[in-house]
Amino acid sequence: MTASRRLALCALLQGVLALAVFPATAAAQEPDASFAVPKSLGDGWETEDLRTSGFDAPRLRRLLAGMMSGQTNLHGIIIERRGHLVAELYRRGKDSSVYFPIALNRDFGPDVRHDTRSIGKSVIGLLFGIVQGQGKIGDLATPALDFYPENAELATAGRQAITLEHLLTMSSGLEWSEGGSGTDHEHRLYWKWSPYRYVFDRAVVAPPGSKFNYNSGGTAVLADILTRVTKTPLKELVRRQLFGPLGITDWEWVADLHGRPMAFVGLRLRPRDLAKLGRLIVNHGRWRDRQIVPEAWIEASFQPRIGTGIADFQYGYQWWLGSIELHGRKIAWGAAFGNGGQRLFVVPELDLVVVVTAGAYGDPQIARQVDGFFKEIVATLEN
C-alpha cells in the first residue's frame, strides 16, 4: 500500500481504526423513560426494557440523546442485546446515494431502507461461507482464476497465485486504488462490462497474502464466482440463502450501468435488518432455530488474518476486527463498515449488536465520531 493510499484510507476509516472517544453532548436532564424504546413491529424482533438489559439506563439515554441531537449527521441507531432490541432512534437528516450525490433532507425510521455502502462486502462474505459449506466452491487455497478457465491468459505474471482467501482478506497483491486522490478503480467497476477482467488486468505489485490493500474489486470477483458456481443471479442467491431465512424482505441491491447488482457498494437495508445480520453472527450463524451460515465459517471469518497497516486493526474474511476496553478487560469486536458512517458492530463476548446509519458520505471525520459513540455505548454496560 503506497503512502498516499494509506493516508487516504486512514482518512476514510479513521476512528474505525482508532476508536477515539468523542463524547456526545449530554442532555441537561435524563430523557423520558419512553425515549428510544423500540416498538414491536411483527418483523421477528422482540424488545426488552433498557433497564433490565445490563446497561446503566440513565447514562445511556443521556448519551443517545446527545448523539441524536448533535451536529453529526446521524440517521439512526439500534442497540440489540441478548436477542432483544433495547434502544432504537431515528431522525431527519441529509442523505445522498451512489448515483445521486446531491444531499437532500429525508425522514428516517424503522421502515426506511438505508444505503449501507461497503457493508455489502461483509454480506458477500457471509454468502460465500454458505455456498462453500454446501460444497460448491472448494478449498480457499484454490486459485481464483481457476473459476475462469476461458480466460487462461489472465493467469500469468503472478496472478495465478491469487487464491480465494487472498480475495477474502483483501491481500491479493493487485495494484488497486480507491477512496483517495488520483485513479479510483472502484468507481470504474460501475460501468465495466467484465469486472473480473478489469480486476485481474491489474499488475501484481506485492506477493499475494503479504499486504492488506482495500479492494472493492476483490469483492466483485467473489460475488461473480458465487453466481458462476451456483448458476444463480446474485440477488436471487442472497434472497434464498440468507435474507429469506432471516425474514428480510424489504431490501434493494443497486445495479451498475449494465443492470448487475454492485456487490461491493449497492446494498440498501432497513437498520433492523442490519441488526438481524449482527445477531446471526453473535449466535454463531444461527437465527432462531435454524443454522443459516456454517458455524465454522463464522469462526473463521472473525479470526484475524492480516494487519491492515492502520493502527492495530486486523481483517478477517470481509470483516474488520478490533478490540475495546471494558472494566479492565480487552474485548474483541467485529464489524462491517460503510462510507458515510454506516456501521454494524458485533461483540460476541458481550452478546451485543450496535447499528448506526448516517449520511456523511466522503467525510473523513464521521468514522472517528461514530466509532467514538460505539465506545461510549459499550462503556455504559454494567453487566
C-alpha positions as CSV (number, residue, x, y, z in Angstrom):
1,M,0.0,0.0,0.0
2,T,1.5,3.3,-1.0
3,A,1.9,6.2,1.5
4,S,-0.8,8.2,-0.3
5,R,-3.1,5.3,-0.4
6,R,-2.6,4.6,3.3
7,L,-3.3,8.3,4.2
8,A,-6.5,8.2,2.1
9,L,-7.7,5.1,3.7
10,C,-6.8,6.4,7.2
11,A,-8.9,9.5,6.4
12,L,-11.8,7.3,5.3
13,L,-11.7,4.9,8.1
14,Q,-10.1,6.8,11.0
15,G,-11.8,6.2,14.2
16,V,-12.9,2.8,12.8
17,L,-9.3,2.0,13.4
18,A,-8.6,4.4,16.3
19,L,-11.9,4.3,18.2
20,A,-11.2,7.7,19.6
21,V,-13.7,9.0,22.1
22,F,-15.9,11.9,21.0
23,P,-18.4,12.3,23.8
24,A,-21.9,13.2,22.8
25,T,-23.3,16.3,24.3
26,A,-25.4,15.1,27.2
27,A,-28.9,16.4,27.7
28,A,-29.3,18.6,30.7
29,Q,-31.8,16.1,32.2
30,E,-32.4,12.4,31.7
31,P,-34.8,11.8,28.7
32,D,-38.2,10.5,29.4
33,A,-38.3,6.7,30.1
34,S,-40.1,6.2,26.8
35,F,-37.1,7.7,24.9
36,A,-35.5,5.3,22.4
37,V,-37.9,2.4,23.3
38,P,-38.2,0.0,20.3
39,K,-41.7,-0.9,19.1
40,S,-42.9,-4.4,18.3
41,L,-43.5,-4.4,14.5
42,G,-44.0,-8.1,13.8
43,D,-40.7,-8.3,12.0
44,G,-39.2,-11.1,14.1
45,W,-37.8,-8.9,16.8
46,E,-38.6,-9.0,20.5
47,T,-37.9,-6.0,22.7
48,E,-36.6,-5.5,26.2
49,D,-36.6,-2.6,28.6
50,L,-33.3,-0.9,28.7
51,R,-33.2,-1.0,32.5
52,T,-33.1,-4.8,32.5
53,S,-30.6,-5.3,29.7
54,G,-27.5,-4.7,31.6
55,F,-26.9,-1.0,30.8
56,D,-26.7,2.0,33.1
57,A,-30.0,3.1,31.6
58,P,-30.0,6.8,32.6
59,R,-26.4,7.2,31.4
60,L,-27.1,5.5,28.1
61,R,-30.3,7.6,27.5
62,R,-28.3,10.8,28.0
63,L,-25.6,9.6,25.6
64,L,-28.2,8.7,22.9
65,A,-30.0,12.0,23.4
66,G,-26.7,13.8,22.8
67,M,-25.8,11.8,19.8
68,M,-29.1,12.3,18.1
69,S,-29.4,16.0,18.8
70,G,-25.8,16.9,17.9
71,Q,-24.3,18.2,14.7
72,T,-23.1,14.8,13.5
73,N,-25.3,13.7,10.5
74,L,-26.6,10.5,12.2
75,H,-29.8,9.0,10.8
76,G,-30.5,6.1,13.1
77,I,-29.1,3.9,15.9
78,I,-30.1,0.4,17.2
79,I,-28.8,-1.3,20.2
80,E,-29.5,-5.0,20.5
81,R,-28.6,-7.3,23.4
82,R,-29.2,-10.9,24.1
83,G,-31.6,-11.3,21.2
84,H,-33.7,-8.2,22.0
85,L,-33.9,-4.7,20.7
86,V,-33.3,-2.4,23.7
87,A,-32.9,1.0,22.1
88,E,-33.8,2.5,18.7
89,L,-33.8,6.1,17.5
90,Y,-34.1,7.8,14.1
91,R,-34.2,11.4,12.9
92,R,-34.4,13.5,9.8
93,G,-31.1,14.2,8.0
94,K,-29.4,14.9,4.8
95,D,-28.8,11.8,2.6
96,S,-27.5,11.0,-0.9
97,S,-26.9,7.8,-2.9
98,V,-24.2,6.2,-5.0
99,Y,-25.7,7.6,-8.3
100,F,-27.2,10.8,-6.9
101,P,-24.5,12.6,-4.8
102,I,-26.7,15.7,-4.1
103,A,-27.7,15.6,-0.4
104,L,-31.4,16.0,0.3
105,N,-33.2,16.0,3.7
106,R,-35.1,12.9,4.4
107,D,-37.1,11.4,7.3
108,F,-35.7,8.1,8.6
109,G,-37.4,5.3,10.6
110,P,-37.6,1.5,11.1
111,D,-39.4,1.0,7.7
112,V,-37.0,3.1,5.6
113,R,-34.2,1.4,3.7
114,H,-30.8,3.0,4.1
115,D,-27.7,2.9,1.9
116,T,-25.2,0.6,3.6
117,R,-22.3,1.2,1.1
118,S,-19.5,-1.3,1.8
119,I,-21.4,-3.2,4.5
120,G,-22.5,-5.2,1.4
121,K,-18.9,-6.6,1.3
122,S,-19.5,-8.3,4.6
123,V,-22.8,-9.7,3.4
124,I,-20.9,-11.2,0.4
125,G,-18.5,-12.8,2.9
126,L,-21.4,-14.5,4.7
127,L,-23.0,-15.7,1.5
128,F,-19.6,-17.1,0.4
129,G,-19.5,-19.1,3.6
130,I,-22.9,-20.5,3.0
131,V,-22.1,-21.6,-0.6
132,Q,-18.7,-23.0,0.4
133,G,-20.4,-25.0,3.2
134,Q,-22.6,-26.6,0.5
135,G,-19.5,-28.0,-1.2
136,K,-19.8,-25.8,-4.3
137,I,-16.6,-23.8,-4.0
138,G,-13.8,-25.9,-2.5
139,D,-10.8,-25.0,-0.5
140,L,-9.9,-21.4,0.0
141,A,-6.4,-22.1,-1.3
142,T,-7.9,-22.6,-4.8
143,P,-6.5,-20.0,-7.3
144,A,-9.3,-17.5,-8.0
145,L,-8.6,-17.7,-11.8
146,D,-9.4,-21.5,-11.8
147,F,-13.0,-20.3,-11.9
148,Y,-12.3,-18.5,-15.3
149,P,-10.8,-21.2,-17.5
150,E,-11.9,-19.4,-20.6
151,N,-9.5,-16.6,-19.7
152,A,-6.3,-18.6,-19.2
153,E,-4.3,-15.6,-20.5
154,L,-5.0,-13.8,-17.2
155,A,-3.3,-16.5,-15.2
156,T,0.2,-15.0,-15.8
157,A,2.6,-12.6,-14.2
158,G,1.9,-13.9,-10.7
159,R,-1.9,-13.6,-10.9
160,Q,-2.2,-17.4,-10.9
161,A,-1.0,-17.3,-7.2
162,I,-4.0,-15.3,-6.1
163,T,-6.4,-17.5,-4.1
164,L,-9.9,-17.2,-2.8
165,E,-8.5,-16.4,0.6
166,H,-6.4,-13.6,-0.7
167,L,-9.6,-12.0,-2.2
168,L,-11.5,-12.5,1.1
169,T,-8.7,-10.8,3.1
170,M,-8.0,-8.0,0.6
171,S,-4.5,-9.2,0.2
172,S,-4.4,-10.2,-3.5
173,G,-1.3,-8.0,-4.2
174,L,-3.0,-6.5,-7.2
175,E,-2.4,-2.8,-8.0
176,W,-5.5,-1.0,-6.8
177,S,-6.5,2.4,-5.5
178,E,-9.8,3.7,-4.2
179,G,-11.0,6.4,-1.9
180,G,-8.1,8.8,-2.4
181,S,-6.8,11.2,-5.0
182,G,-5.9,10.0,-8.5
183,T,-7.3,6.9,-10.1
184,D,-10.3,5.4,-8.3
185,H,-10.6,1.8,-9.5
186,E,-13.7,1.2,-7.5
187,H,-15.7,3.8,-9.5
188,R,-14.7,2.2,-12.8
189,L,-16.4,-1.0,-11.7
190,Y,-19.7,0.8,-12.0
191,W,-19.5,0.6,-15.8
192,K,-17.0,-2.1,-16.7
193,W,-18.6,-4.9,-18.8
194,S,-16.4,-7.6,-17.3
195,P,-15.5,-6.5,-13.7
196,Y,-13.4,-9.7,-13.0
197,R,-11.3,-9.0,-16.1
198,Y,-10.8,-5.4,-15.1
199,V,-9.7,-6.6,-11.6
200,F,-7.3,-9.2,-12.9
201,D,-5.9,-6.9,-15.6
202,R,-4.1,-5.1,-12.8
203,A,-0.5,-5.8,-12.2
204,V,0.7,-7.8,-9.2
205,V,2.7,-5.3,-7.1
206,A,3.0,-7.4,-3.9
207,P,3.2,-11.1,-3.2
208,P,-0.3,-12.3,-2.6
209,G,-1.1,-12.6,1.0
210,S,1.7,-10.3,2.1
211,K,-0.1,-6.9,2.4
212,F,-3.6,-5.6,3.0
213,N,-4.9,-3.2,0.4
214,Y,-8.6,-2.2,0.5
215,N,-10.0,-3.5,-2.8
216,S,-13.7,-3.5,-3.8
217,G,-12.8,-5.3,-7.0
218,G,-11.9,-8.4,-5.0
219,T,-15.4,-8.5,-3.5
220,A,-16.9,-8.1,-7.0
221,V,-14.9,-11.1,-8.1
222,L,-16.1,-13.2,-5.1
223,A,-19.7,-12.3,-5.9
224,D,-19.2,-13.3,-9.6
225,I,-17.7,-16.6,-8.5
226,L,-20.8,-17.3,-6.4
227,T,-23.1,-16.7,-9.3
228,R,-20.9,-19.0,-11.5
229,V,-20.7,-22.0,-9.2
230,T,-24.4,-21.8,-8.2
231,K,-25.7,-20.7,-11.6
232,T,-28.0,-18.3,-9.8
233,P,-28.2,-14.5,-10.1
234,L,-26.7,-12.7,-7.0
235,K,-30.0,-11.2,-5.8
236,E,-31.8,-14.5,-6.0
237,L,-29.0,-16.3,-4.3
238,V,-28.9,-13.9,-1.4
239,R,-32.7,-14.0,-1.1
240,R,-32.8,-17.8,-1.0
241,Q,-29.8,-18.5,1.2
242,L,-29.5,-15.5,3.6
243,F,-32.2,-12.8,3.6
244,G,-35.2,-15.1,3.2
245,P,-34.2,-17.3,6.2
246,L,-33.7,-14.2,8.2
247,G,-37.1,-12.8,7.3
248,I,-35.5,-9.8,5.5
249,T,-38.0,-9.0,2.7
250,D,-37.6,-5.2,2.1
251,W,-34.2,-4.6,0.6
252,E,-32.5,-3.4,-2.6
253,W,-29.2,-4.1,-4.3
254,V,-28.4,-1.2,-6.6
255,A,-27.3,-2.2,-10.0
256,D,-24.3,-1.0,-12.1
257,L,-24.7,0.6,-15.5
258,H,-25.2,-2.9,-17.0
259,G,-28.0,-3.9,-14.6
260,R,-26.0,-6.1,-12.3
261,P,-26.1,-5.6,-8.5
262,M,-22.9,-3.9,-7.2
263,A,-21.9,-6.4,-4.6
264,F,-19.3,-4.1,-3.2
265,V,-21.3,-1.0,-2.6
266,G,-25.0,-1.1,-3.6
267,L,-26.9,-2.8,-0.8
268,R,-29.8,-0.9,0.9
269,L,-31.3,-2.4,4.0
270,R,-33.5,-1.3,6.9
271,P,-31.5,-0.8,10.1
272,R,-33.5,-3.5,11.9
273,D,-32.4,-6.0,9.2
274,L,-28.8,-5.0,9.7
275,A,-29.3,-5.9,13.3
276,K,-30.5,-9.3,12.3
277,L,-27.2,-9.9,10.5
278,G,-25.4,-8.9,13.7
279,R,-27.5,-11.3,15.8
280,L,-26.8,-14.1,13.3
281,I,-23.1,-13.6,13.8
282,V,-23.3,-13.4,17.6
283,N,-25.3,-16.7,17.5
284,H,-22.6,-18.4,15.5
285,G,-24.5,-18.4,12.3
286,R,-27.9,-19.3,13.7
287,W,-31.2,-17.3,13.5
288,R,-33.8,-18.6,15.9
289,D,-33.7,-22.4,15.4
290,R,-32.0,-22.5,12.0
291,Q,-28.3,-22.7,11.2
292,I,-28.0,-20.3,8.2
293,V,-24.3,-19.8,8.0
294,P,-21.9,-22.6,9.0
295,E,-20.6,-22.1,12.5
296,A,-17.1,-22.9,11.3
297,W,-17.3,-20.2,8.7
298,I,-18.3,-17.6,11.3
299,E,-15.4,-18.6,13.5
300,A,-13.0,-18.5,10.5
301,S,-14.3,-15.1,9.3
302,F,-13.7,-13.4,12.6
303,Q,-10.1,-14.7,13.1
304,P,-7.5,-12.0,12.4
305,R,-6.0,-12.9,9.1
306,I,-3.9,-9.8,8.2
307,G,-2.9,-6.5,9.7
308,T,-4.5,-3.5,7.9
309,G,-1.4,-1.3,8.4
310,I,-3.8,1.2,10.1
311,A,-3.4,1.4,13.8
312,D,-3.6,-2.1,15.3
313,F,-6.7,-3.3,13.3
314,Q,-6.9,-6.7,11.6
315,Y,-9.0,-8.0,8.8
316,G,-10.8,-11.4,8.5
317,Y,-13.0,-12.7,5.7
318,Q,-14.6,-9.4,4.6
319,W,-14.9,-8.2,8.2
320,W,-12.9,-5.6,10.2
321,L,-11.7,-6.8,13.6
322,G,-10.5,-4.9,16.7
323,S,-10.8,-4.7,20.5
324,I,-12.2,-2.4,23.1
325,E,-11.6,-2.0,26.9
326,L,-14.4,-2.6,29.4
327,H,-13.9,-2.8,33.1
328,G,-10.2,-3.6,32.7
329,R,-10.7,-6.3,30.1
330,K,-9.9,-6.3,26.4
331,I,-12.9,-7.5,24.4
332,A,-12.9,-8.4,20.7
333,W,-15.3,-6.9,18.3
334,G,-16.0,-7.5,14.6
335,A,-17.7,-5.0,12.2
336,A,-18.9,-4.2,8.8
337,F,-18.2,-0.6,7.7
338,G,-19.7,1.6,5.0
339,N,-18.8,5.0,3.8
340,G,-20.6,7.9,5.4
341,G,-20.9,6.4,8.9
342,Q,-22.7,3.1,8.3
343,R,-21.7,0.6,11.0
344,L,-22.6,-2.9,12.1
345,F,-20.7,-3.8,15.3
346,V,-20.9,-7.2,16.8
347,V,-19.4,-8.0,20.2
348,P,-20.0,-11.7,20.9
349,E,-18.5,-11.7,24.4
350,L,-21.0,-9.0,25.4
351,D,-23.9,-10.5,23.5
352,L,-24.2,-7.1,21.8
353,V,-25.0,-5.7,18.4
354,V,-24.9,-2.0,17.5
355,V,-26.1,-0.5,14.2
356,V,-25.5,3.1,13.1
357,T,-26.7,4.8,9.9
358,A,-25.6,8.2,8.8
359,G,-25.3,10.4,5.8
360,A,-21.8,11.9,5.9
361,Y,-20.5,10.3,2.7
362,G,-16.9,11.1,2.0
363,D,-16.5,12.9,5.3
364,P,-13.2,11.8,6.9
365,Q,-14.4,12.8,10.4
366,I,-17.6,10.7,10.6
367,A,-15.7,7.4,11.2
368,R,-14.0,8.8,14.3
369,Q,-17.2,10.2,15.6
370,V,-19.4,7.1,15.1
371,D,-16.8,4.8,16.5
372,G,-16.3,7.0,19.5
373,F,-20.0,6.7,20.1
374,F,-19.7,3.0,19.9
375,K,-17.0,3.0,22.5
376,E,-19.2,5.2,24.8
377,I,-22.2,2.9,24.3
378,V,-20.1,-0.1,25.4
379,A,-18.8,1.8,28.4
380,T,-22.4,2.1,29.8
381,L,-22.7,-1.6,30.2
382,E,-22.8,-2.7,33.9
383,N,-23.1,-6.4,33.4
